[in-house]
Amino acid sequence: MSSAAAGPPLVAVVGPTATGKSDLGLALAEKLGGEVVNADAMQLYRGMDIGTAKLTVAERRGVPHHLLDVLDITDTASVAAYQREARAVIERLRADRRTPVLVGGSGLYVQAVLDELEFPGTDPAIRARLEDELAERGSGVLHTRLAGLDPAAAAAVLPSNGRRIVRALEVIELTGRPFTATMPRIGAPRYDAVLVGVDRDVAELDERIALRVDLMMAAGLVDETRALLDRGLRDGRTASRALGYQQVVDALDGDRTMAEAAERTVVATRRFVRRQRSWFRRDHRIRWFDGAAPDLTAQVVASIP
């Protein structure tokens, strides 16, 4: 345990999308005399509000929220940069005797804060060369190369995930080590943290996701997406892949109807939820709670030492 252990405990609220993490995190910050630190990669972006279910300023009830709206949509999100900034906020809050409440479902971002992870640097020339090759030859060719250099990494990265394959090959070239040597592993905690998991019955969560997408469409997701396109959404390597926005862009391009965009968003979100569950359930430090429990906040507060 590092010197970062000084101060109030860090409370992390994690779990799948649409389970109620934001509301719980806000309630915990109020109860514990704390502030919220965002750990949702897409909520880092300015203007991506409706599609990410970002709490409005009024909904935050005066509780400070950190690391919301810190990136332009043309910026590429960096886990390493997020790690530095989130830890700086958390350590400042603890020094001020304020409880940091880390809230979000982006698994690697959460783990980058909680555990002693190191992120290899990048080399623009190597990255550009590999990306050119990706565009010319396709991800399958690069995945085959990765399998020859690091079979374990190739097994962990989908052959269709060109961006991740490029990153793996870049790290191997930069470090001379297998990419798997730098891949995250749960453990080596940095903080004396309390990890709270929020989930719901699968059928109930499926219904909540469908309702959430309907409400987002009614709240103006299409107009929000149009505004983001005017600001360069297509050029944003991270933001352009965000659930909901990607599907609406396809519809605006004439490839789908808006009804189809909504349905595709529901399907993609449910698929994403399964991946989130798989990620977080590996971490046995997390204590799980039912997001539908009427006394959820009280249960969680009672569980915090």
C-alpha positions in Angstrom: 0.0 0.0 0.0 1.4 3.4 -1.0 1.3 6.7 0.9 -1.9 7.3 -1.1 -3.6 5.4 1.7 -3.8 8.6 3.8 -7.2 10.3 4.3 -10.8 9.0 4.1 -11.3 5.8 2.2 -11.9 5.9 -1.5 -15.4 4.5 -2.4 -15.8 3.1 -5.9 -19.2 2.5 -7.3 -19.0 0.2 -10.3 -21.1 -2.1 -12.5 -23.0 -2.3 -15.7 -24.7 0.5 -17.5 -28.2 1.6 -16.4 -28.1 0.0 -13.0 -28.3 3.3 -11.0 -24.6 4.0 -10.3 -24.8 7.8 -10.8 -27.7 8.2 -8.4 -26.1 6.0 -5.8 -22.7 7.7 -6.2 -24.4 11.1 -5.7 -26.3 9.9 -2.6 -23.1 8.4 -1.1 -21.2 11.7 -1.6 -24.0 13.5 0.2 -24.0 11.0 3.1 -20.3 10.7 3.4 -19.3 14.3 2.9 -17.6 13.6 -0.4 -17.4 14.5 -4.0 -17.9 12.4 -7.2 -15.1 11.5 -9.5 -16.3 10.3 -12.9 -15.0 7.0 -14.3 -17.2 6.8 -17.4 -14.9 7.3 -20.4 -17.7 8.9 -22.6 -18.7 11.3 -19.9 -15.3 12.9 -20.2 -16.5 14.6 -23.4 -18.1 18.0 -23.6 -21.5 17.9 -25.3 -22.1 14.2 -24.9 -24.8 14.5 -22.3 -28.0 12.8 -23.3 -26.4 9.7 -24.9 -24.2 9.1 -21.9 -26.9 9.8 -19.2 -24.7 12.4 -17.7 -26.4 14.1 -14.6 -27.3 17.7 -15.3 -25.9 20.4 -13.1 -29.3 20.6 -11.3 -29.4 16.8 -10.8 -26.0 16.9 -9.1 -27.7 18.8 -6.2 -24.6 20.9 -5.5 -22.2 18.0 -5.1 -19.0 18.7 -7.0 -18.4 16.3 -9.9 -14.8 15.9 -11.2 -13.6 14.8 -14.7 -16.8 15.5 -16.5 -16.7 17.6 -19.7 -12.9 17.7 -19.8 -12.3 16.6 -23.4 -13.3 17.9 -26.8 -15.0 15.2 -29.0 -12.0 15.3 -31.4 -9.7 14.3 -28.5 -8.7 10.7 -28.1 -9.3 9.5 -24.6 -6.2 8.2 -22.8 -6.3 5.8 -19.9 -2.9 6.9 -18.8 -3.9 10.6 -18.8 -7.1 9.8 -17.0 -5.2 7.9 -14.4 -2.9 10.8 -13.6 -5.8 13.3 -13.4 -8.1 11.1 -11.4 -5.5 10.2 -8.9 -4.6 13.9 -8.5 -8.2 14.7 -7.7 -8.6 11.8 -5.3 -5.5 12.6 -3.4 -6.4 16.2 -3.1 -9.9 15.3 -1.8 -8.4 12.9 0.8 -5.9 15.5 1.9 -8.9 17.8 2.5 -10.7 15.1 4.4 -13.3 14.7 1.7 -14.5 11.3 0.6 -13.8 10.6 -3.1 -16.6 8.6 -4.7 -15.4 7.1 -8.0 -18.4 6.3 -10.2 -18.5 4.6 -13.5 -18.6 1.5 -15.6 -15.5 1.9 -17.7 -13.6 -1.1 -16.2 -10.0 -0.2 -17.3 -10.4 3.4 -16.2 -11.6 2.2 -12.7 -8.8 -0.3 -12.4 -6.2 2.3 -13.6 -7.1 4.4 -10.6 -7.5 1.6 -8.0 -4.5 -0.6 -8.8 -0.8 0.0 -9.6 -1.0 -0.2 -13.3 1.6 1.2 -15.6 0.9 2.2 -19.2 3.7 2.1 -21.8 4.3 5.2 -23.8 3.5 5.7 -27.5 5.6 6.5 -30.5 3.7 8.5 -33.2 5.9 7.2 -36.0 5.4 3.5 -35.1 1.7 4.1 -34.5 1.3 5.9 -37.9 3.1 3.1 -39.7 0.9 0.4 -38.1 -2.3 2.3 -38.7 -1.4 2.8 -42.4 -0.8 -1.0 -42.6 -4.1 -1.6 -40.8 -5.9 0.6 -43.4 -4.1 -1.1 -46.3 -4.1 -4.7 -45.3 -6.8 -5.1 -42.7 -6.9 -6.2 -39.0 -6.7 -9.9 -39.8 -3.2 -9.6 -41.2 -2.0 -7.7 -38.1 -3.8 -10.1 -35.8 -1.9 -13.0 -37.4 1.4 -11.1 -36.8 0.4 -10.5 -33.2 -0.4 -14.2 -32.7 3.2 -15.0 -33.8 4.7 -12.4 -31.4 2.4 -12.9 -28.4 -0.1 -15.7 -28.7 -1.7 -14.8 -25.3 -2.3 -11.3 -26.4 -3.8 -12.4 -29.7 -6.2 -14.7 -27.8 -7.3 -11.8 -25.7 -7.8 -9.3 -28.5 -10.6 -9.8 -31.1 -9.2 -10.1 -34.7 -11.7 -7.3 -35.7 -10.3 -4.9 -33.0 -7.8 -3.1 -35.2 -7.1 -0.3 -32.8 -6.2 -2.7 -30.0 -4.1 -4.8 -32.3 -2.2 -1.8 -33.4 -1.6 -0.8 -29.8 -0.4 -4.3 -28.9 2.1 -4.3 -31.8 3.2 -0.8 -30.9 3.9 -1.8 -27.3 5.8 -4.9 -28.3 8.0 -2.9 -30.7 8.6 -0.1 -28.1 9.3 -2.3 -25.1 10.7 -5.5 -26.6 8.4 -7.4 -24.3 5.1 -9.2 -24.9 2.0 -7.0 -24.8 0.6 -9.4 -22.1 3.4 -8.2 -19.8 1.8 -4.8 -19.7 -1.9 -5.9 -19.8 -3.9 -5.1 -16.6 -4.2 -7.6 -13.8 -6.4 -7.2 -10.8 -4.5 -6.7 -7.6 -1.6 -4.5 -6.3 -4.1 -2.0 -4.9 -3.0 1.6 -4.6 -5.7 2.7 -2.2 -7.5 1.3 0.8 -10.7 1.4 -1.3 -14.2 0.2 -0.7 -15.6 -1.3 -3.9 -19.3 -1.3 -4.4 -20.9 -3.1 -7.3 -24.4 -2.3 -8.5 -26.4 -4.7 -10.7 -29.9 -5.7 -11.3 -31.9 -8.8 -12.5 -31.0 -9.4 -16.2 -34.6 -9.1 -17.5 -35.2 -5.9 -15.4 -32.0 -4.4 -16.7 -32.9 -5.2 -20.3 -36.2 -3.4 -19.8 -34.4 -0.4 -18.2 -32.0 -0.2 -21.2 -34.9 -0.2 -23.7 -36.7 2.5 -21.7 -33.5 4.5 -21.3 -32.9 4.6 -25.1 -36.5 5.6 -25.7 -36.1 8.5 -23.2 -32.8 9.5 -24.8 -34.4 9.7 -28.2 -37.3 11.7 -26.8 -34.9 14.0 -25.0 -33.1 15.0 -28.2 -30.3 12.6 -28.8 -30.6 13.1 -32.6 -30.3 16.9 -32.3 -27.4 16.4 -29.8 -25.7 14.1 -32.3 -26.2 16.7 -35.2 -24.5 19.3 -33.0 -21.6 17.0 -32.2 -21.2 16.3 -35.9 -20.8 20.0 -36.6 -18.0 20.0 -34.0 -16.1 17.1 -35.5 -17.6 13.9 -34.0 -16.6 11.9 -37.1 -13.0 12.8 -36.4 -13.0 11.7 -32.8 -11.4 8.3 -32.6 -13.0 7.6 -29.2 -16.1 9.7 -29.1 -17.3 8.5 -32.5 -17.7 5.0 -31.2 -20.0 5.9 -28.3 -23.1 3.9 -27.9 -26.2 5.7 -29.3 -24.2 8.3 -31.2 -22.7 5.8 -33.6 -26.1 4.4 -34.4 -27.7 7.8 -34.8 -24.9 8.9 -37.2 -25.6 5.8 -39.3 -29.3 6.8 -39.5 -28.4 10.4 -40.4 -26.2 9.1 -43.1 -29.3 7.3 -44.5 -28.1 3.8 -43.7 -30.9 3.2 -41.1 -34.1 4.7 -39.9 -34.1 6.3 -36.4 -36.3 3.5 -35.1 -33.7 1.1 -36.3 -31.0 3.2 -34.7 -32.8 3.1 -31.4 -33.2 -0.7 -31.6 -29.5 -1.2 -32.6 -28.5 1.0 -29.6 -30.6 -1.2 -27.2 -28.9 -4.4 -28.6 -25.4 -2.9 -28.5 -26.0 -1.6 -24.9 -27.2 -5.0 -23.7 -24.1 -6.6 -25.3 -21.9 -4.0 -23.6 -23.5 -4.8 -20.3 -22.5 -8.4 -20.6 -18.9 -7.3 -21.2 -19.1 -5.0 -18.1 -20.4 -7.8 -16.0 -17.6 -10.1 -17.1 -15.0 -7.5 -16.3 -16.2 -6.5 -12.9 -17.2 -10.0 -11.7 -13.5 -11.0 -11.9 -12.7 -8.6 -9.1 -13.6 -10.3 -5.9 -12.9 -7.2 -3.8 -16.3 -5.8 -5.1 -19.3 -6.2 -2.8 -22.4 -6.4 -4.9 -25.8 -4.8 -4.2 -29.1 -5.0 -5.9 -29.7 -1.6 -7.7 -33.5 -2.1 -7.2 -33.3 -2.3 -3.4 -35.4 0.5 -1.9 -32.8 1.0 0.9 -29.8 0.7 -1.4 -28.0 3.8 -0.1 -28.5 2.8 3.5 -27.2 -0.7 2.8 -24.1 0.6 1.1 -23.4 3.2 3.8 -23.8 0.5 6.5 -21.2 -1.6 4.7 -18.5 1.1 4.6 -16.0 0.8 7.6 
